[in-house]
């Protein structure tokens, strides 16, 4: 297609953008200023070659320098152009390194892919630029990668994974960004791709010795969530079920702990709405009727500060962990680490009865 027939995204208008966000790993480590300049020049050269490989005309791409890297915004391109370009750049980088004896001029890049409807803007130099959630998330996705790795966001995964050539080529990881907000990233893995690193990203390697024992709060939270599983399953999953459940279960867990510390002749100071009076479903409805944004912010705070360290104890949904539902790991840890809490809710007895029925 000729360049003059390709539409240019208008300034100050939204556009669907596919992103290739990359930077040089350990750019300044063990590298002189002169070598840094040479590496940046080489990266720019490889970018030109890579863009030529995918036959992108100027109206289809905007290059946004980031110092030791670049964000490439792609417009009106095929569904997998960003991945093809990323693989080509990794290959070209590996070829360069194999042919370069000077260690300071060898380098590795990491790549984050994302796509979203963002706004096309004009920067201070009157160059075309992009602003929005898509480009911001592309950088956060890239930040989780090691050298030679490609990580993609949820939208890219949803677009690529159903395609035959990309089926079973992604491995999911759950992670956290600014303000403790959780999101999923997917590592692209494929045999025979020169320069592609398929090892697990270092940020997702957690030594077994770092696993903390369940806190008393987490133990009660898991027990309460498990005891009310059937009710929570009956709630609308498209609403803010998980956030409302997080608040109600957390408050109930705090009340349980408070009661365990209160002398028999004194009254415990509870925080749950109508604690000891209303049923769990009625309490759920009460919190579900509360201001939406307050529920979202409070639930996120509880999840980030008190539950994230025990993330394996909860089931995963399409968008990350669902703190309303306990995983098998969570039930096993509750049984092994807090059997007395488990006994208060009859969970172990129920498990044994179910096992007996199954046999």
N, C-alpha and C positions, 0 to 999 in steps of 0.2 A: 504494500500500500504506500503510495506516495505521501511524503510529509505534508503536502499542502491539502490532502484530503482527510487528514486525521484531525478531529476537532480538538482545540486547545481548551482545557477546563477554564471557565471564566473566573476572574478574581472575585473574591468575596462571595462565592457561591459554593454550596456543598458538592462533593464529588465522592464517588466510591474509589478508595485508594488502597492499593496493595503495597505493603512495605517490605523492604529488605534493610534492616538496621544492623550495621556491623561496626566493630572496632578492632583495634590491634591489641592483642593480649600482652600485658606487661610491657607496654610501649616504652617506658623510660628505664626499665630494669636492665642494668648492665649494658646500656647502649648510650654512646656519646651523642651530643647534640647534632653533630654532623651526620651520624648514622641515622638518627631519628628523621632528619630531613630526607635522606636517601630512601628510607622505608616509606615515608609518606608519598614521595614521588613515585615509587614503585607501585604502591597501592593504587594511586590514581591511574597509572598506566594499565594496571590489571583491570580496573573498573571500565576503562574505555574498551578494552578487548572483550570483557565479559558482556557489556551492553551490545557490542557489535554481534556477539555470538547469538544473542536472543533477538537480534534485528529490531531494536527499539529506536523509533524516531524521536526527535527532540520533544514534540508535543506529548509524547507518551510517558515521559519521565522527568522528574526533578531531583537533582542531587543537592543534598543539604549537608555541608561539611560539619563535623562535630569535633574537630581537633585531631584526635587520633583515630577517627573513623568517619563514617558517612551514613546518612539515612537516605535511601533511594525510594522515592515515591513514584508508583507506577499507575498510569491511568489508561483505561480502555485496552487492557491486555487480557490474555487468556487466563483461565483459572489457576494455572500452575506456573506462570511465567516467573513469579518471585522465587519459587523453589528451584526451578531450572537455573536461574541466574545465580542463586546462592551456591549451588553445586558446582557451577562453572568457576566461580571465584575461588572456592576451596581447591579445586583442581589446579587452577593457574598459580595459586599461592604455593602449593606443594611442588609444582614443577620449578618455580622460581627458587625455592629453598634447596631442592636437589641439585640445582645448577650453580648455587652460590656458596663459595667456601668461607666467606667472612661471616662468622656467627652473628655479629652485630647487625648485619643486613638481612639475616633470615628473620622471618616473623610468622606469627600465627594469627588468624582472625576467628572471631566467633560471630554467629549470626542469629538474629531474631526475626521471625516473619509474623506479620499481622495484617489484617485488612479491616476496613471500617469506612463508614461515611464520615469524612472530615471536611473541614473548610479550606478552600484554596485561598491563600492570602498573598500579599506583597510585603516583603521585608524592607528593612531600612535602606538597603541597597537597590530597591526596586526590582528585586529578583522574585520569581515565583517561589512560594513556600507553602507549608501546610501546617494547620493547627487543629488539634482535636484529640479525642481519647485514643484513636487508633495509633497515632505516632507515639504518644506517650507510653502506651502499653507495649508497643514494639520494642522500645528501649528496655522496659522492665523485663520483658521476656528474654531479650538478649543478655541482660545482666546475669541470668541464671546459668548461662552456658560457659563451657570451657573452650579452649582453642580447638578449632576444627569441627565444632559441633553446631548443629542447626536445631533451634528450638522454635516451635510455632505456637500461636495462640489458638483459642477455642474456635474462632471463626475460620481460620485456615484449616484446622483439623476437620471441621465439619464439611468443608468444601472438598478436601482432598481424600479423606479416608474412605468414602464410598466408591471411589474410582478404582478399577481393577489394578492399575499399575502401582497404586499406593496403599492398597489394603494390607493390613498387618505390618505396616512400615513405621508405626508410631508407638512410642511408649509414654504413658502418662505419668506426670508428677504433680502433686498439689503443693502450692507454695504461697507465700504471702508478700504483699507489696506495701505501699504507703499506708500508714494508719492501721496496719494489721489486716487489711482486706485480703481475703484468700482468692486465689485464682489458679486455674490449671494451665500447665504448659505440656507440650508433647514433643518428645525428641524424635527427630527423623532418623531412621536406621535403615541402611541398605548395604548389601554386599557389593564390592567392586567399584565403589565410588572413591576415586583418588582424592586424598586429603580429608575425607570425612571421618571424624572421630565418633565412634559409637559407644564409647565407655560411658558409664553413668556419670553425670555432672557431679563435681565434687560437693556442691552445695546440698545435694540430696543423699550424700553418704553420711549416715549418722552412726558413730561407734555404738555398739551394743551397751557399753559401759555407761553411756550417757542417759539410758532410759530411766527416768525417775520412778519411784514408787508412787502409786496412786495416792493423791492427797485425800483426806477425809471428805472434803467437799466433792471431789471427783467420784469417789466411791458412792456417796449418796446420790449424786447426779445420775450415775450409770444405773443404780438400782431403781430409782424413781422412773427414769426413762424406760427401762426394760419392763417395769410393772405396768406401765400405761401404754405399751406398744400398740395394742389392738385399737385403742381409742385414737391414738395419733395416726394410725394407718387409715382410719375412717375420715380424717380431716382432709379438706381440699389441699392437694399439694401445690396448686397453682397460686394460692394466696401466700401469706407470710407465716405459714404453719410452723416452719422450723424456727423462725425467730421468736414467735409467741411461745412455742414449746421451750426454747432455751430459757426465756425469762421465768416462766412458771416453774420449770424443773429446778432452776438455780435457786429461786426464792424458797421453794419447798425444801431443798437440800440445806440451805442456810438455817431454816427453821428447825429441821431435824437435829442439826449440830447444836443449835442454841438449846434445844430441849435436853439434849444429852449432857449439857454442862450446867443445867439449872437444878437446884435442889428441889426435892419432892414437895417441900412446903412453900415454894415460890412459884410464880407464874412466869413462863418464858415469854420474852419479848419477840413475837413473831412479826414477819414482814409480808408474808403472802396474804393477798386479799381473802378475807374470811377463812383464815387458816383454822382447820378443825371443824368448820361448819359446812362450807360449800364443797360439792364434789369436784373432782379434778376436771370433768368436762365443763362445769359451770365456771370454774376459775379460768379455764382456757378461754371461754367466751368473753369473760370480763376483760382479759388482757388483749384479746383479739379486737375488741372494740376501742382500744386505746389508740391515740395518735400514731399513725403509721410510721412516721420518721423517728419518733421517740423509741418505738419498739425496735426498729432496725438498728439505731445507734446503740441502744442499751444491750441488745443481743450480741452485736458485734464486739462490744467491750467485754462482755462475759466470755465469749468464745476466745477472744485474743488473750485475755489476761489469765484465764483459769482453765481453759479446756484444750488450747492448741498443743500444749506439750504432751497431751494424751490422744492425739489425733487418730492414732491407729485403733482406738477403742470405739470409733464411730464408723457407721457405714458411709460409703461414698455414693454421691449422686452424680448427675451429668455435669454439675457445676462445682463439684468439690465435696467436702465432708458434710454430712447431714447430722447435725448435733441432736436431732430428735430421736435417732435410732442407733442402738448399740450394736456393735459388731460382735462376732464370736470371740475375737481377741479381748474385747472389753468385758464380756461375761466371764471369760476364763481368768482374767486378771482380778476381777471383783471376787471371784471364788477363792483364788489363791492368796490374795493380799488383804481382803477385808471380809472374811467369812461371816463375821458377826453382823455386819451391815447387810450382807446378802440374806442371812437368815431372817432378818426383820421383815423382809418382803416375800419370804417363801419362795424365792427364785430357785434355790438349789433343789428344794423339794419338788417344785413344778417341773424342773428339768429331769429329775429322776422318774417322775410319773410319766412324762412324755416318752422317755426312753423305754420304760416298761411297756407302754402301749405299743410302741413301735416294734418291740420284740415279740 
